[in-house]
């Protein structure tokens, strides 16, 4: 049997409706003393004050969350984006030191990830702006919050952005840079499948190590070792079969993939 709906007292419902428009309502009533023209002017001036008041309130809520990510829920309607924005804009990523480049790229990715809608889009832009200016944000705590919360969309946005940022540095992602990137994203709660999807989106012409070994992302270490032994026997340049199949490039690719997938950082 369904539970009966919770009844909200009418004064509270009225407060929810009028709260964000308090200055406009008060201005309209005060302007009535000067006639209908005064009421209209009072409403317009009050509405402008409401916009500024609500903007300041929203920014304060975002700043409070960034200063203490475990202290309460993130600002609605975009849970997790405050943390993702701050980690993205203030962390060290893929050797890209240009903060403006990071900001411009994250602005684009967040705009694409946010569902269309005036209020949601304005809130997203506000979150990114506040995150870029935050000076006391605890990045490790924010990364842990992303990892343990249900902010799946924010984590995916962070992964897509991080690999796109790495792609700005060149057409190929070096092994050491990718290990560092995987470690940083792993601290933010990204798993192997999410990392693979983000990697393929930014480096479509470069095979990831799971594909090189013919494995599904996240396969256990034992399967990685078995696949490497089997394929290395096939493609080793010293073997007659390997010499016929390849000039050694495939074997080097196998070795690099195996080294990456068996390192502790890449298993994050």
C-alpha positions in Angstrom: 0.0 0.0 0.0 1.4 3.3 -1.0 2.2 5.8 1.7 0.0 8.9 1.7 1.6 12.0 0.3 3.2 14.3 2.9 1.2 17.5 3.3 3.3 20.7 3.3 1.6 23.6 5.3 0.5 26.4 3.1 2.8 29.0 4.8 5.8 26.9 3.9 4.6 26.4 0.3 4.0 30.1 0.0 7.5 30.8 1.4 9.0 28.5 -1.2 7.3 30.4 -4.1 7.9 33.9 -2.8 11.4 33.4 -1.2 13.4 33.8 -4.4 11.1 36.7 -5.4 11.0 38.5 -2.0 12.5 41.8 -3.2 10.3 41.9 -6.3 7.1 41.2 -4.2 8.1 43.8 -1.6 8.9 46.3 -4.3 5.6 45.9 -6.0 3.6 46.3 -2.8 5.7 49.4 -1.8 5.2 50.9 -5.2 1.4 50.7 -5.0 1.5 53.8 -2.9 2.6 55.7 -6.0 0.0 53.9 -8.3 0.3 51.2 -10.8 3.3 52.7 -12.5 5.1 52.8 -9.1 4.1 49.1 -8.5 5.6 48.1 -11.8 8.8 50.1 -11.2 9.1 48.6 -7.7 8.7 45.1 -9.1 11.4 45.6 -11.7 13.9 47.0 -9.2 13.1 44.3 -6.7 13.5 41.6 -9.4 17.0 42.9 -10.1 17.8 42.8 -6.4 16.5 39.2 -6.3 18.8 38.1 -9.1 21.8 39.5 -7.3 20.7 38.1 -4.0 20.1 34.6 -5.4 23.4 34.7 -7.3 25.3 35.5 -4.1 23.4 32.8 -2.2 24.2 30.2 -4.8 27.9 31.2 -5.0 28.1 31.1 -1.2 26.6 27.6 -1.1 29.1 26.4 -3.8 32.1 28.0 -1.9 30.9 26.3 1.3 30.8 23.0 -0.4 34.2 23.3 -1.9 35.7 24.3 1.4 34.1 21.3 3.2 33.1 18.6 0.6 32.1 16.1 3.3 30.0 18.6 5.3 26.8 18.5 3.3 25.1 17.9 0.0 26.5 19.7 -3.1 24.5 22.5 -4.7 21.5 21.5 -6.7 20.7 20.7 -9.4 24.2 19.5 -10.4 25.5 17.1 -7.8 29.2 16.5 -8.1 30.0 19.2 -10.6 31.4 21.5 -8.0 34.0 18.9 -6.9 34.7 17.8 -10.5 35.3 21.4 -11.6 37.6 22.2 -8.8 39.7 19.0 -9.1 39.9 19.6 -12.9 40.8 23.3 -12.8 43.2 23.3 -9.9 45.0 20.0 -10.2 48.0 19.1 -12.3 46.9 17.2 -15.4 49.0 15.7 -18.2 51.7 18.3 -17.8 49.4 21.1 -19.1 50.4 24.1 -16.9 48.3 26.6 -18.8 45.3 27.3 -16.5 43.4 29.2 -19.2 43.7 26.2 -21.5 42.3 23.9 -18.8 39.5 26.3 -18.1 38.5 26.7 -21.7 38.4 23.0 -22.3 36.5 22.2 -19.1 34.0 25.0 -19.9 33.3 23.3 -23.3 33.0 19.8 -21.8 30.8 20.8 -19.0 28.5 22.7 -21.4 28.2 19.5 -23.5 27.6 17.3 -20.4 24.9 19.5 -18.8 21.3 18.8 -19.9 19.9 21.8 -21.7 17.9 24.2 -19.6 18.4 27.7 -18.5 18.7 27.2 -14.8 20.9 24.2 -15.0 23.2 25.8 -17.5 23.6 29.0 -15.5 24.3 26.9 -12.3 27.0 24.9 -14.2 28.7 28.1 -15.4 28.6 29.5 -11.9 30.0 26.3 -10.4 32.9 26.3 -12.9 33.6 30.0 -12.2 33.6 29.6 -8.4 35.7 26.4 -8.7 38.3 28.2 -10.8 38.7 30.9 -8.1 38.5 28.7 -5.0 41.7 29.2 -3.0 41.1 26.8 0.0 39.7 23.8 -1.8 41.0 20.5 -0.4 41.6 18.6 -3.6 42.3 15.2 -2.1 39.0 15.4 -0.1 37.1 16.6 -3.1 38.5 13.7 -5.1 37.5 11.2 -2.4 34.0 12.7 -2.4 33.7 12.1 -6.1 35.0 8.6 -5.7 32.5 7.7 -2.9 29.4 9.7 -4.0 27.0 8.8 -6.7 28.3 11.6 -9.0 28.7 9.3 -12.0 28.1 12.0 -14.5 30.7 14.2 -12.9 33.3 11.4 -12.9 32.7 10.7 -16.6 33.0 14.4 -17.4 36.3 14.5 -15.5 37.7 11.5 -17.4 36.6 12.8 -20.8 38.1 16.2 -20.1 41.4 14.8 -18.7 42.1 12.7 -21.8 41.1 15.5 -24.1 43.5 17.8 -22.2 46.3 15.2 -22.7 45.5 15.1 -26.4 46.3 18.8 -26.6 49.9 17.9 -25.8 50.3 15.6 -28.8 48.8 12.9 -31.0 50.3 10.2 -28.8 50.0 9.6 -25.0 53.3 8.5 -23.5 53.3 5.6 -21.1 54.6 7.6 -18.1 52.1 10.4 -18.7 49.2 7.9 -19.0 50.2 6.1 -15.8 50.2 9.4 -13.9 46.8 10.3 -15.5 45.3 7.0 -14.6 46.5 7.3 -11.0 45.0 10.8 -10.6 41.7 9.7 -12.1 41.7 6.5 -10.1 41.9 8.7 -6.9 38.7 10.4 -8.2 36.9 7.0 -8.5 37.3 6.3 -12.2 37.4 2.6 -13.1 39.1 0.8 -16.0 36.1 0.9 -18.3 35.4 4.6 -17.8 39.1 5.3 -18.4 39.1 3.2 -21.6 36.0 5.0 -23.0 37.6 8.4 -22.3 40.9 7.3 -23.8 39.4 6.0 -27.0 37.4 9.2 -27.5 40.6 11.4 -27.4 43.1 8.9 -29.0 41.0 7.0 -31.5 44.0 5.9 -33.6 46.0 4.5 -30.7 45.2 1.1 -29.3 44.7 0.8 -25.6 46.6 -2.0 -23.6 43.5 -4.0 -23.0 42.8 -4.3 -26.7 46.5 -5.1 -27.5 46.2 -8.1 -25.2 42.7 -9.0 -26.4 41.1 -8.6 -22.9 38.1 -6.8 -21.5 38.9 -3.7 -19.4 39.4 -4.6 -15.7 40.4 -8.2 -16.3 42.3 -9.7 -13.4 46.1 -9.7 -13.3 46.2 -13.5 -13.9 44.4 -13.2 -17.2 46.7 -10.4 -18.2 49.8 -12.6 -17.6 48.2 -15.6 -19.5 47.3 -13.4 -22.5 50.8 -11.9 -22.6 52.6 -15.3 -22.4 50.4 -16.7 -25.2 50.8 -13.7 -27.5 54.5 -13.2 -26.8 55.2 -16.7 -27.9 53.4 -16.1 -31.1 55.0 -12.7 -31.9 58.5 -13.0 -30.4 61.0 -12.0 -33.1 63.2 -15.0 -32.3 60.5 -17.4 -33.2 60.1 -18.4 -36.8 56.4 -17.7 -36.6 56.9 -14.3 -35.0 59.4 -13.3 -37.7 57.0 -14.2 -40.4 54.1 -12.4 -38.8 55.8 -9.2 -37.6 59.0 -7.3 -37.6 59.1 -6.9 -33.9 56.7 -4.0 -33.6 53.8 -6.1 -32.4 56.0 -7.7 -29.7 57.1 -4.3 -28.5 53.5 -3.2 -28.3 52.7 -6.4 -26.3 55.5 -5.7 -23.8 54.4 -2.1 -23.3 50.8 -3.1 -22.8 51.8 -5.8 -20.3 54.1 -3.4 -18.4 51.3 -0.8 -18.2 48.6 -3.2 -17.0 50.7 -4.9 -14.4 52.0 -1.7 -12.8 50.3 -0.8 -9.5 49.2 2.6 -10.8 47.4 1.3 -13.8 45.2 -1.0 -11.7 43.7 1.9 -9.8 
